[in-house]
Amino acid sequence: MNRTEIEQRVTDFQWVFGTEQGKRVLNDLEKICYGNSSTYKSGDNIYINEGKRQVLLYIQKWMNKKI
């Protein structure tokens, strides 16, 4: 990925999730994707939980990236 593509991706993520609607969606994702808790829950499939968490971390990475 070249610099222009990286800059565009950062801009896109920050624009989408920076809106009031995007912030609400991101807040909801943090709740269901283990944003602030362990992915291990007794009886749950840890691999599925960790997969959810990875999606959230990916979004957060692009939201927090400085260009």
Secondary structure, DSSP 4 states (H G I P E B T S, - for coil): --HHHHHHHHHHHHHHHHSHHHHHHHHHHHHHTTTTS-S--TTS-HHHHHHHHHHHHHHHHHHH---
